[in-house]
Amino acid sequence: MVKLILSFALVAVIPLAAVGQSKVLWDRYGVPHIFAANIESMFHAHGWSQMRNHADLLLKLYGQSRGRGAEYWGADGAALDRWVHLNGVPERAKQWYELQSPEFRKNLDAFAQGINDFAKKYPNHVSAQYRQVLPVTGVDVVGHTLRAVHYMYMGSQERVKREAAPLLPKRAAAVVEPLAPAIADAGSNTWTVGPSRSASGKAMLIINPHLLWDDFYSYMEVHLTAPGYDLYGAPQIGFPVPVIGFNRNTGWGRTVNTIDTVDIYRLTVKNGQYEFDGALKKFETAEKTFKIKQADGSFTTEKVAIRRSVHGPVVFDEQGVTLAMRVAGLDRPKMLEQWFRMGGAKNLAEFQQALRMESIPMWNANYADDQGHIMLVFNGLVAKRRTGDAAFWGKVVPGNTSETMWTDYHSFDDLPKSIDPKIGFNQNANEPPWLTTVPQLDPKKYPAYMAPGNERMPTYRTKRSLRMLTEDPSITYEELMAYKHSTRMEAADSVLPDLLKAATASSDAAVKEAAAVLTKWDRNTDTTSRGAVLFQIFCDLHFGAAETWEPKLRVKYDPAKPLESGYGIADTAAAMTNLATAASIAKQVYGRLDVPWGDVFRFERGTRDVPGNGGHGRMGVFRTMNFGKKKGNKFYGTHGETFVCAIEFGSPQRANCVLGYGNASQPGSKHIEDQLPLMVDNRMHPVWRERKDIQANLELSEDLPALR
């Protein structure tokens, strides 16, 4: 079927919205700037805008979150449907919707109405296979965000399988191919720089999540305004509110934290019952039925047998191993309202008040504002536990005793946080909260289960982050953006001196040739960097894909000296063997030792196939990009840099952003790939907040009716 591709036409003048109207102004990167008559209308225009850029994806996600993916699109969706129904997502979505305040429920309904109104006006813009999901409701909005956060980010099928694996019979380990990325490399960075470390005396913020370049994880760049509200940020597709962003006064970034929001309990099952505190208890049971569409268009049905213990549903039952899952936050239905209030906070007190809602179960919140305040909070729902440390709770725990049951959470005041530190910065790169700033936070002041301790060597990405911040006592806004795009490998700075010293003493011709290339290498992973590919192959061979390399380092990590310890090569003889092997692989595969990084590591989006830059987080590249798709001898970016912003809270505010994979996914949109060149050049586009600036970069102006 031929789709209607909505064209953008340049508009010379932007008139003010008429009374009773909202206006959506689309800039040349496909970013909607919504000027709404009221908050409810802002949500309506936001739903409308997400449909323009992501109609098919949005409806697909909503259909999956209903537990009807297999009914709509076939048997490939059956596993996800089982997971959704097993965890009661559709039923809880209805409960959560009813528990919203009447005012916020109207906002959710307005977002859904915007989706429906767009589809009604432009029916051919939506692919035929996704129209069947329409119409959507406020319950769908809640259900999708519930599924996304609680049962994808947190309690995912993959997590259950991962934690169950050690309890099952041993299986042969998979062979790791050199250059193959580890999914653990995914993560996020965030910085806040306070007045004492900012050259301008103004606070600055870096927003820098790293996620899969995948439909479920996709962000959309938006600008939402209504009387009393003006937020530039990014929701995930289908979310009615940005989950990261900045307004005229405040802003925040987020990183996945080391918070434990999901516990897997091993049950002792006897005669169809489970043991708990010395007695046998009956499972609560239920049954759900869902449809599966067949290739010929007919339907079959499948029943999901649900068993629940006091912990939660049984999510794994194989080879004598029965596991139940307990997920934090299922009793906190106002997650979306909390994000909305965070986005509207005008100062630190208001932002803290929003965090005190404690309805968002995870993610560090790194905050800055125009008053010069900075704050990083190990934010989320930390269960109050009776026993155990983070390592204990990070594994499957006994489910036969109430000693491991929890029913309440620590308050906002209990959580680790750094507010206006003397050194003038906060940072996080997915490490435990202790290295947020300098001096470190003291883990002994918190329960042992709050987060892993500080004994383990941090990742090289964290060390790179700390090094850039501590080495520059007066950071300009231009330097902030340059640091954000740094492609330098901290791992090279850590191990290359020992490697080159040993290679110089070697008589092996291959080792000496490799050393000559590495000596000239700039230690960056820019598109033109020569030597980075060779070093990456060497590290994959010598250190493996582990996130921490400490066992093979000459100088072990000292928590008191995080940047002055954890370096060198302990076994230089083995290193020389691996360097010779790396050189052989590079020559065999690429024909040379000094192949440019961008010839091997690539970005691909839409019709573009271009040289890539950045690298693995485990290699200490702050410009984190992971290349998990292999085609021939080349590797393509699959996760890493997504929505990136650098903000200085001056007057006027300075802000630049980039969304590398583009602001649209709808087939035919030019905004699928138009920001990719910015990534290649380590650039961001200006954020246009004022109407005169939007007018100078305008592609389309739309008028929508206000809802009230």
Buried (B, 14 or more C-beta within 10 A) or exposed (E): EEBEEBEBEEBEEBEEBEEEBBBBBBBBBBBBBBBBBBBBBBBBBBBBBBBBBBBBBBBBBBBBBBBBBBBBBBBEBBEBBBBBBBBBBBBBBEBBBEEBEEEBBBBBBBBBBBBBBBBEEBEEBBBEBBBEBBEBBBBBBBBBBBBBBBBBBBBBBEBBEEBBEEBEEEEEEEEEEBBBBBEBBBBBBBBBBBBBBBBBEBBBBBBBBBBBBEBBBBBBBBBBBBEEBBBBBBBBBBBBBBBBBBBBBBBBBBBBBBBBBBBBBBBEBEEEBBBBEEEEEEBEEBEBEBBBBEEEEEEEEBEBEBBBBBBBBBBBBEEEBBBBBBBBBBEBBBBBBBBBBBBBBBBBEBBBBBBEBBBBBBBBBBBBBBBBBBBBBBBBBBBEBEEBBBEBBBEBBEBBBEEBBBEEBBEBEBBBBBBBBEBBBBBBBBBBBBBBBBEBBEBEEBBBBBBBBBEBBBBBBBBBBBBBBBEBEEBBBEBBBBBBBBBBBBBBBBBBEBBBEBBEEBEBEBBBBBBBBBEEBBBBBBBEBBBBBBBBBBBBBBBEBEBBBBEBBBBEBEBEEBBEBBBBBBEBEEBBBBBBBBBBBBBEBBEBBBBBBBBBBBBBBBEBBBBBBBBBBBBBBBBBBBBBBEEEEBBBBBBBBBBBBBBBBBEEBBBBBBBBBBBBBBEEBBBBBBBBEBBBEBEBBEBBBEBEBBBEBBBBBBEBEBBE
